[in-house]
């Protein structure tokens, strides 16, 4: 069974050297549908108000659109990771490519959005482009894929699509993205970004398969430490992208380009810190689905707190999505805890068999002695 990079230290009974990559055919359409749903709502609804609950109510077509775009992208990235045994480098490169397509081709925010502290260099807000790409790597790609692994442990690390499904999904995603190349505004830039994203994705897919890692004997962080880590990571991200550029711009005086370069460097260093911590933690023996879920819970708890406590977010009706999601996370943690206990009980029952009771073939020896 292939371990995804984000689940490297996880131990499961099915993880054996002889486990086939593709198991017997089982229906996976519901897993695909759930992945598409959470791939859309985690970045668009649960952590931001880009596609708020109020917008979904007033514009019902917005939800199927983001499910198609985000969902198919994450589905294809996950299939590439599983089937080609790709590692962290490929995962990050594919996440960057998706961020380019999202904001540089479809949304066009690189050319139209200028928060305080940012400037346009030419017609592109480069620092804002880097800030949004960081968001998409972690929140739009890594988080939904990891979350679905915790929802369906039996499908974790296994393919969800057949060859035909991969081809259809690829065609749909490319056609959907290509439509926005015909948008009048900033068309040359959109085309250039599209080509760059395709080249980056090609390089990511051509990278060699990840080598098996030697897991550290150090125990992973506690669940509550991970929850707090996810919470403060999300808080730090928004502080870095909204507060730091304003401070740097004031300190830089008239050196505007230097200020933007400094912003980009800080964003990259912040991402490197998150990647270092994530790779280190997931590389520890004993990392489980509960640890993954704890980290995601902390990330989503931050936005849940904001949507409930701050009146500014109430008109968007975000609490109607964030609160049920928080309940789901709590219930899912309980389910994983029960699952872990059952697995431990099964292992304990297996270990109770005395090795002396096994014959040379590894079977229980029969006691044929006469009574």
N, C-alpha and C positions, 0 to 999 in steps of 0.2 A: 504494500500500500504506500502510495506517495504522500509524504508529509509536505504540506504547504510551508513556505518559509516562516510564516507567522505562527505555526504550530509545531515547530521543530522539536521542542523538548517534550511534547505530549506523549504519554504512554497509553496505548490502548491494547487490549488483548488481541485484536485482529492484526496488529502490526508485526508481521513476521517476514522473514526474508523471502519466503516462498509465496507470499500473498500475491495474487495476480493484479496487474494494473487495472484491468477491466473485469469487474465481477460479472456474475450471471446477470442477464438483462432484467432490470427492474424499472418500473415506471418512475420517472423522475420529473414529470411535468409540473407537479405541485412544488417541488424544490426550486425549479427554474422560475416559477411564478412568484414565489416568496422572495427569491433573490432579486428579481426585477423590481418588486415592490419596495423592499428595504434599500436597494441600491439607489432608488429615486428619493424616498422620503428622508433618509438619514441626512444627506447633504442639503436637500432643498426645503425640507419642512421641519425636521427635528432639531437641526443645529443652526439653521438660518430661516429667514422668512421669505426666501426667494419665491417659493411656491407654497404659500401659507394655506392653512385650512380654509380661511375665508376666500382665497382665490380659487381653491379647488371647488368650493361650493358655487361660486358665481361663474367660474369657467371650468366646467367638468372635464373638458378635453385636455386640460393642462396635466392632469395626473397620468392618463395613458401615454402622453407624449414623453414625459420625463421617465416613465417606466420603460418605455421602448429605448430611449437614448441611453440612460444610465444603466439600465438592466442588461441590455445586450452587450454593452461595453464591458461591464464587470463579469458577465458570463463568459465572454471570449477570453478575457484576461485570466480568469480562473482556469479555464480549460487549457490554456497555454502553460500555465504554471504546473498543472497536474500532469499533462501528457508529455511535455517536453522536459520535465524535471528542472524547471528554471529556478533560480535563486533570487536573493534580495536585489541584486543589481538589475535583473530583468524586470522584477516587480516595480521597482522605482522608475525605471525608464518607461515602462508601459503606463504607469500612473502619470508621469510628466506628459507623455504623448496625449493621454486623454484630457489632461488639463488644457493643453494647447488647443485641441479640437473644441472643447467646451467653451472656453472664454475667448479664444482667438479667432474661431471660425463661426460658431453658432451664436453665442451671446454677444460677441463683439465688445465686451467690456474693456478690453485692452485699449480701445480707441475712443471710448465715450465716458468712462468713469474716472473722476479725479478727486478722491477724498483729500481732506486737509493733510498737508505735508507731502503730497505727491505732485509731480509735474509731468508734462508730456515732453518727451524728447523726440522731435519730429511730430509724428502723429500717434506714437505709441507710449503708453504709460508703462515703462519697463518694470519699475519697482512693484507696481500693482499687479502686473502679470506674474511676477515671481511669487508674490504673496498669495495669489489665488491658486497658482500651481501647487504650492505647498498644501493648501487646503484640500485640493482634489486628490493629491497622492494619498493623504492619510484618511480623509473623511469620505471621499467619493469612491475610493478603490479599496484600500486596505480594510477599513472598518466594516463595510457591508459584507465583503467576502468572509471575513473572520466571524461576523455575527451569524451568518447562515450556517457556518460550520458548527457553531454551538447549538443552533436550532435543530440540526439534523446530524447528530453525531455518527449515525450509521453511514452517512454519505460523505463524511469528512475525508478529504484527500482523494476522492474518487471522481471520475468523469461524470458529467451530467448530460452531455450531448453525444450523439453519434456523429459520424462523419457528415451525414446529410444535414444534421442540425447545425454543425459548425459552419458549413458552407452557406446555408440560408441566413444564419445570424450575421455572418460577415458581410454578405451582400446587402442585407437590410441596413446594417450600421453604416456602411460606406455610402449607400444611396441617400440615407437620411442626412448624413453629414454633408454630402456633396451638394444637396439642394441649396445650402446656405452659401455656396460659392457664387451663386447667381444674385445674391443680394447686392444692390447697387453700392451701398455705403462701404468704403474701404475694401473693395473687391480685390485689388492687387495684394493687399496685406493678408486677407483671408486665404487667398490661394497659396501665398508663400508659407503661411503657418500650416496649412493643410499638408503641403509637400514635406515640410520639416517634421511634422508629427508622423507622417507615414514612414519617413526615413528612420526616425527614432524608434518606432515600433518594429521596423524590420531589423534594426541592429539588436534590439532587445530579444527578439525571437531567435537571432542567430548566435547569441552568446552561448557558451558551453554550459552544459548541465551543471547544476550545483553539486559540489562534492559533499559527501556525507560529513557532517560535523561531529566532532567528539564533544559530547554533552558534558557540561560542567557538573561536578558533584555538588556544587553549592545549591542550596534550596532556593526556589523562586520566592519573590516577595510575597508577603501575606496578602490575602484578598482585599482587606481594607486599605492596605498601603497602595495597592494597584488602583483601587477606586479613587483614592485621593490623588494619585498620580495622574489619572485620566482627567479628573476635575481641574487640577491646576495646570495641566498641559493645555487644555482648551482655553482656560482663562488667560494663560500666558500668550497663547497664539493671538487672541484678539487684542491684547495689550500691545504686543509687538507690532502688529500691522497697523494699528490705529494711533498709538501714542508715540512710539519711537520715531516714526518719520517726521512728526511735527517737531519733536525735540531736536533731531538732527538738522532739520531745515533751518531752525533758528540759530543753531550753533554754526552752521556753515556760512551764514551770511548770504553773499551773492554767488557762492559756488554751488549752483543748483545741481549740476550734473554729478559733482563729487558727492553731494548729499544723497542722490538717488543710488549711486554705486554703493555707498555705505549701507543704505537700506537693504539692497540686494544681498550684500555680504552677511548682514545680520540675519536675514531670513534664511539664507543657506546654512549658516552656522546653527541656527535654532533647529532646522530640520535635521542636520547631522547629529545634534544632541539627542533628538527624539529617536532617530534610527539606531544610534549607538545603544541607548537604553533598551529599546525594543528588541534588538537583535541579541543583546546580552541576556535579557530575561528569558526570552523564548528558547535560548540555547542551554537552559539549565534543565537537568533531568528532573522530572516531576512536574514540569509545566503542563497544565491541564486546560480543558475547555473552560473550567470555572475561572481560571486565571485570565484567560482571554476575555470572558464575559465581564469580569470585574473591571478590567481596563475600559471596555466599551461602556459599561454602566457609569463610570466616572465621567467619561466624555459627554454622555447624553444627560447626565444629572445637572451639569452646568447650564445647558440650555433650558432644561426643565425648570430650574430655579428662576431663571430670568423671565420665562414666559408666565410664570405664576406670580412672582413677586413684583414685577415692574409693570405698571399700568400701560406703558407705551405699547406693549405687545398684546394687550387684551383685544383690541379691535381685530387683530389678525386671527384670533381664535386658536392660537398655537397651543394653548393648554389642552385643547381637545385632542391633540395628537401626542404631546409630550407626556402628559399624565398617564394615559393608557399604556404608552410605551414603557414608562417606568414600572408600572405594575407587571407588565409582561417580563421585564428583566428580572424582577424579584421572583416571579413564579418559575422562570427558566432556571434561575440559580438553584432553587429548591429541587427542581427536577434533576439537574445535574448532580446535586449532592446525593440524592437518593440513588442515582445511577452509579455514582462512585462507590457508595456503600455496598451495593449489590455486587459490584465487581470485586471489591475487597473481600466480601464474604465468600465469593466463588473461588478466589485465589487461596483464601485460608483453608477452605475445604479441600482444595487440591493439594496444598502443602502438608495436610495432615496424613497423607499417605506415606508410610514409611518406605524409604528406598529399598529396604530389605524385602519388602513384599512384592517387588517387581522382578520378573525374570529377565534374562539377557535381551529379550526383544522389547522390553519396556512395558510388558503387559502384567497385569496382576497375576501373581503365581497362584495356582490352585492347590489347596491343601488336600492331598490325596491320602493322608495318613488314615489308617484304620481307627475307628472309634474304640 
